[in-house]
């Protein structure tokens, strides 16, 4: 039998973007962190995270 983990209160899209950036940074990725964030967000929340990620980590030309 598996255990259901209830996430704490939802963090802001900016916090999620920063946590995801850290999870993907370096060699490999922190798969559990990515799943824990994205699996508990709906499509609208994921779109906000995407927007914040682009705003925070856009490369200037």
Buried (B, 14 or more C-beta within 10 A) or exposed (E): EEEEEEEEEEBEBBEBBBBBEEBEEEEEEBEEBBEBBBEBBEEEBBEBBBEBBEEEEEEEE
